[in-house]
Each structure stands twice: as C-alpha cells, then as structure tokens.
Amino acid sequence: MNRTTYLMAVGSAQAAAPYILATGRPVLAIGGFLDRYQEASVDQLSKLVSSGKLRFIMADALDRHPSIAAWIKRECEPVSSSACSGDGFQPPGGGMGIGMDSTLYDCAQYHRAAAR
C-alpha cells in the first residue's frame, strides 16, 4: 500500500490538475498555480521526501526553480513516466499540461538514506 501523502510534485497547479482528477490523490504544485512562485523550498521538499510523504517529482518547468532542480537531479533518480503508467502518472488524454520532455524522478533512495 502506498503511504505517501502526495502522488507526486509538479511545477504548477495547472500541471497537477489532470493527475488529481485522474487519481483523486493530492499533487504538490511547487510553483503555485501558474508556476510563478516557489511554494515549496528545497528544505521543505527534502523533509517531505525524507518523511516518506513524497516520493516522485515531475521535473516540468523547474528551470524557474534552479535550486530545486539541482537538488532533484542530485538526490533523485530519473525514471520513465511510461514505466509508471499504472500508478496514476499518465493522466487521461495524454500529457495535458505536462511537456513531453518532462522527466519523472524517484526520490526513494533519498528517503532511505535519510532514514538511516
């Protein structure tokens, strides 16, 4: 059973909406509604991951949040979103707000390292 609070984190609420509608699970919008603000800091994200509340991060539009993008690339492993198609990572109707070049990152290894 999945014990994470969030299905994943994405750049904006607009990008989060199709995933929320498809799964009924909360999705964290790092950049707020339009990805114009940084609603979550690196410290907040790392605490969510280390506590097991967040595992996956979709690195869409994170060029506006370079410190978060750097942390994700350093601490998490990229996975293909097609590998997670049965877990709610593919909203109905295609990408709907998610660029085709988006990379899904799995931060489970950071959680395991923080738990030690």
Wavefront OBJ file of the C-alpha trace (Angstrom):
o trace
v 0.000 0.000 0.000
v 1.247 3.466 -0.915
v 1.823 5.526 2.238
v 2.915 8.755 0.580
v 0.757 11.827 1.136
v 1.349 13.147 -2.388
v 1.160 11.201 -5.638
v 3.985 13.466 -6.836
v 5.175 17.056 -7.077
v 4.960 19.047 -10.324
v 5.761 22.611 -11.396
v 2.287 24.171 -11.268
v -1.294 23.584 -10.194
v -2.292 23.548 -13.849
v 0.093 20.628 -14.417
v -1.176 18.934 -11.237
v -4.884 19.131 -12.097
v -5.124 16.214 -14.577
v -3.307 13.911 -12.151
v -5.550 14.933 -9.256
v -8.671 14.430 -11.371
v -7.471 11.059 -12.679
v -6.420 9.628 -9.316
v -8.131 11.628 -6.566
v -4.721 11.901 -4.886
v -3.049 15.168 -3.845
v -0.287 16.509 -6.093
v 2.109 19.183 -4.813
v 2.430 22.254 -7.070
v 5.963 23.503 -6.432
v 5.455 26.764 -8.323
v 1.907 27.565 -7.255
v -0.969 27.971 -9.690
v 0.931 29.324 -12.706
v 4.469 28.315 -11.685
v 5.299 31.944 -10.933
v 6.128 31.480 -7.274
v 8.115 28.966 -5.325
v 5.573 27.435 -2.964
v 7.980 24.800 -1.661
v 11.651 25.251 -0.798
v 14.432 22.686 -1.153
v 14.326 22.214 2.621
v 10.561 21.617 2.581
v 10.820 19.147 -0.312
v 13.674 17.250 1.318
v 11.655 16.983 4.552
v 8.610 15.692 2.653
v 10.773 13.103 0.883
v 12.735 12.055 3.976
v 9.485 11.630 5.950
v 8.035 9.429 3.186
v 5.229 11.865 2.315
v 6.581 12.494 -1.196
v 8.447 10.092 -3.468
v 8.044 11.221 -7.092
v 8.762 14.614 -8.645
v 7.939 15.543 -12.247
v 10.670 17.926 -13.333
v 8.433 20.010 -15.593
v 9.210 23.732 -15.805
v 11.672 23.569 -12.924
v 14.038 25.877 -14.811
v 12.264 28.643 -12.861
v 13.387 26.965 -9.632
v 17.090 26.194 -10.170
v 17.876 25.255 -6.560
v 15.031 22.729 -6.515
v 16.013 21.367 -9.935
v 19.618 20.937 -8.769
v 18.513 19.112 -5.602
v 16.238 16.780 -7.570
v 18.964 15.911 -10.080
v 21.470 15.343 -7.268
v 19.287 13.321 -4.879
v 16.714 11.526 -7.047
v 16.830 9.027 -9.911
v 15.143 9.669 -13.268
v 12.587 7.099 -14.374
v 10.470 6.942 -17.497
v 6.902 8.018 -16.855
v 5.752 5.165 -19.108
v 7.146 2.745 -16.509
v 4.582 4.153 -14.060
v 1.569 4.220 -16.363
v -0.480 2.073 -13.989
v 0.253 4.235 -10.954
v -1.584 7.417 -11.934
v 1.352 9.154 -13.580
v -0.299 9.272 -17.005
v -3.405 11.480 -16.969
v -6.213 10.626 -19.376
v -5.955 12.219 -22.798
v -2.162 12.456 -22.904
v 0.074 14.994 -21.218
v -2.483 17.752 -20.549
v -0.134 20.431 -19.315
v 2.952 18.264 -18.968
v 5.606 18.726 -21.600
v 6.664 15.643 -23.483
v 10.246 16.252 -22.355
v 9.326 16.131 -18.645
v 11.275 13.696 -16.540
v 9.799 11.833 -13.597
v 12.219 11.446 -10.691
v 12.003 8.800 -7.976
v 13.351 10.093 -4.667
v 13.007 6.823 -2.736
v 16.779 6.483 -2.339
v 16.925 9.886 -0.584
v 14.156 8.726 1.785
v 16.056 5.510 2.573
v 19.321 7.405 3.149
v 17.612 9.956 5.421
v 16.002 7.142 7.448
v 19.381 5.661 8.384
l 1 2 3 4 5 6 7 8 9 10 11 12 13 14 15 16 17 18 19 20 21 22 23 24 25 26 27 28 29 30 31 32 33 34 35 36 37 38 39 40 41 42 43 44 45 46 47 48 49 50 51 52 53 54 55 56 57 58 59 60 61 62 63 64 65 66 67 68 69 70 71 72 73 74 75 76 77 78 79 80 81 82 83 84 85 86 87 88 89 90 91 92 93 94 95 96 97 98 99 100 101 102 103 104 105 106 107 108 109 110 111 112 113 114 115 116
